[in-house]
């Protein structure tokens, strides 16, 4: 366990004098098309093969793994010496790419463990979860399928939602990893699909809360919607301010961060904050014992940012880059 003796992160991420606290770091990262080089006949992965559109060879794959692992190795280090305890990920092709990722030099000594279930997504991308076994003990995992239709009436084959239940430093938590349907057909046309995804995520949460009203639930992912969009605010049911919280709502601190102009991805010179970690009421209720929300951040280092050209200031991606999304993370704290 990591103890920050005599210090506590405040809401601005600075250190202030407080009683001794135990801190844990939880994060999410869209790895942007982490594909291997092998053509899978059951997936539309042809672009990510040596002969494909992206000429995706072993060198490019190894460079991508190196870059992704470097970023992951740094997340949360300012608050936790061991870094991330739990990290949700998306845009991964399969379990093998996750195995290759955690075997990279920057991560291999962490002994990060993997949770993965295959999804029916047409692009062949899944969600998954990595965890530090020193901090988190897996109890069980389940995947939930989003059964909905596209605008043309055909079945929407998209990512399953991954529920992982376990003990975070001996304290039971539930993590739901999401990658909601994209806006590729247009925001308005695709909106019902994300609303349906929000309804599914909320139904999973409601089942957990019905079984245990004190359930500590973290819902994370690339939602392909901002915190103020109807899928998040209305269908899932979030509040941006702790003072407005009650058991039927989830706390979404990212809404206020986006309102200040900060985001995790940029499109046409506008920042969006699709990557979010949303918390159930017991994680912010002062009456609750154990881990509670402390602060949240976007992980954004200079080396991850495009420094010149048309996309200056955007996340640095493609060859030699990282991802088109910045990761997000938060700290939970409890009394020693």
N, C-alpha and C positions, 0 to 999 in steps of 0.2 A: 504494500500500500504506500501511497505517496502522501507525505504530510508536509504542509507548508507552515512551519512553526512561526507563530506570531504574525503571520501575514494573511491577507485575504484579498482576492481580486474584487475591485469594486465595479460598478456598471460601466465605467469607461476603460476597463482593462488595466488600470493602474493599481499599485499596491498600497494598501492603507493598513494602519495598525489595528489589529483585531485579535480576538482569541484564536487559539490554534484550530485549524480546519483541515479536513481531509477533502481533497479535490479529485474529481474525475473528469476526463475530457471525452466528449461524444462528437462525432463529425459525420459529414456527408460529402462525397465527391463524385461528380460526373466525369468519368475518365475519357469521354469522347472517343468512341470507336476503338476500344481496346480489343482488336482482333488478332488472332494468330494468322499465319500465312497459308493455312491448309484450307482448301476448298471443301466446304461441307455441302453435299448435294441437297440437304434438307433446309438450307438457309440461303438467303440472298446475300452471300458474302463474297461474290465474285470480284468486287472492286478491291477487296483486301486479300489479294493473291499476287504472286510475282507477275502473272500475265494480265492482271486486271487493270482497271482504270488508274488506280493509285500506285501501281508497280510496288505493291506491298511485299518487300523482301525481308529476310531475317535481320539485316542491319537496321532497317527502319523499325521493325518490331522490337528489337533489343534496345534501341535508342528510346522508344516510347516507354518501355518498361523501366529503364533507368530513370527517366525524367519523372514518371509518375511516382515511383518509389521514393525518389528524393523529396518530393513535395510531402508525401505522406509521412515520411520520417521526421519532418519538422513541425507538423501540426500539433499545437497545444503544448509545445515544450516550455513556453514561458510560464505555464501554470502547473504542468506535470512533468517531472523529470523523465518518466517513461513514455511521454507523449500520449498518443490516442489510446483510449481503452476500447472504444467501439467505433467502427467506421463503416457506414453504409456506402455502397458504390452502385453506379449504374453505367450502362453502355459497355458491358463486358460480354464477350461472345460466349464464354463457357467457363466451367470450373478450371480448366487447364490454364487459361490466361491468369486467373487469380493465383494459382499455384506458382506460375512463373513470376508473378509480381512479388509475392511474399518471399521468394527465394533470392531476390536481388540483394546485393551487398548492403544497401542502406537499411534493409528490413530483416534480413535473415536471422540476426541475433535476437529479434523480438519474438520469434516463434509464433507469429500471428496465425490464428486459426480461421477457417473458412466456413461460411454457410452459403449454400447455393442451391437453387432449384431451377430447372430449365423452364423457360416460358415459350409461348407459341408465337412470339413477335416475328413478323415477316422479315424484318431486317436481321434477325438472329441475335438480338441483344437482350440481356437479362439484367436483373438487379442481384446484388449479393451483399454479404456482410463480412467484415474482418474484425477479429477481436483479439485482445491480449489476454491469454489464458491466466496470467497472473492477477488480472483485475476482474475478469468476467468468466463465469461458469455457465456453459450452455445447458439448458434444461430440455428445450424442444424447439423445432421450427416447423412452420407450415406455409404453404403458398396458397393464395386465393386468386381465382381467375375472374377477370372482368368480362362478364358476358353482356356485350352491348353491340349495337350495329353502327356501321358507318353511315354517312349521310346518304349514300346511294342504296342503302338497304342491305348491303353485304355484311357479313360478320367482321367485326374489328378484331384482328389478331394483334394484341399488344402485350405489354409486360404484366406478368402476375405481380401481386403484392405479397411481399415476404414478411411474415410475422416470426420474430425471434424472441423467445422468452428465456430468461436466465437470471443469474445472480451477479449483480454488480457489487463487488466487494461485500458479498453475502446478503445483498439487498435485492429483492426481486424487482425486475423491470421488464417491460415489454417494448420491443422496437419494431416498428413497421416501416419497411423500406419500399419506396414508391418510385415509379417513373411513369407519370401520367401521359396520356396520348398527346402527341405533338400538335403544333399549329400549322403543319405543312400545307393543309388545305385551306388555310385562313383561320384567323382567331374565332370569328363568329360561327363559321360553319362547323368547326371542330369543338366548339364550346360544350355541346351536350355530352360529348365523350368524356371530357374532363370532369364535368358535373357528375357523371355516372361513376367515375373513378373516386371522386370525393365521397360519394354516397357509400361506395363499397368500403373505403377506409374507415368511414365513420361507423358503419355497421360492425366492423371488426372491433373497433374501440368500445362500442356500446356493449357488445357481448362480454368483453373483458371487464368492463366496469360493472356490469350486472352481476357477474360472478364475484367481483371484489370491488366494492365502491372506492377503496383506497388504492386501486391499481395505478402504478406509475408507468405512463405510456409516453413514448417518444415517437412521433410520426415524422419521418424524414423523407426527403427525396427531391428530385427534379420534377416539380409539379406542372411545368410548362404553363404556369399561371403565376401572376404576382400575388402577394398577400392580400391585396384589396379586391381581387377578382371574385366573382360570385361562387366559383367552385370552392374556394378556400373560406371566404367569409360567411356565405349563406349555407351551402350544402354541407361543408364539413363543420362549420360553426366555430369561428375563432374570435377572440378579442385581442386588441393590440395593447391594452393597458391592464395591469394587474388589478387596479382599483375597480374595474368593471367585471372581474371574473366571478364565476359561480360554477358549481360542479358540472353543469350541462355544457359549458364552453371549454375550449382549448386555448391556451395562451400562445400567441404568435408574435414574438418580439421583433421579427423581421419587417413587419409592416412599418414601424417607426424608423427603421434603418433605411428602407427604401424611400420614405418620405424626405429623408435628408439628402437623397441623391446618390446613395451607394447601392451597387448591385453586384451580381455575380456573372452576368453576361451582357454584352452590348450588341445592339442591332440598330443600324441606321442612326448611329450617334445617340442612342437612347439606352439607358441602363435598365435592365430588368433584374428582378431577384426571384428567379424561379426555384432556386435551391434553398430549402427551408427545413428547419427542425422545429416542430410544434409540440407543445407539452400539455399533458393532462393536468387538471386542477391540483391534484395532490403533489405535483412537483413545484408548485409555487405557493401553496397554502401554508401560512406560517404555523398553523396548528398541526401540520404533518411532521412526523419524526423522520429522520434520515435525510437522504439526499434531496436537495432542492435546487432550483435554477439559480445561477449566480450571474452569469453574463454570457453574451454570444458575440461572435466575430466572423468576419469574412477573412479568409487566409489569402493575402495578396502581397507577394514580394516582388521586388523590382525585376528579378530574373524571369518572372512569370508574365510580364507585361511587355507588349509590343512597344519598342522604343522609337520607331520611325515609320514613315510611310503613311498610306491612307488609313491604316488601322492603328495608328499610334494611340496608346492608352488602353487598347483592348487587351483581353487575355491573349497571350502568345500561344499560337497553336501550329498545327501542321508540322512539317519537317523541322527538327531541332526545337520544337515547342513542347507544350504541355497539354492543355485542354482549352476548349472555348468557354469553359466555366471555371470560376474560382471556387474552391471548396469553402464550406461553412462549418463552423464548430461552436460548441458551447461548453461551459464548465458547470458542473454540478458540485455542490459543497454540502458538507455535514459536519457537525461538531465531532471532534475527536472522541 
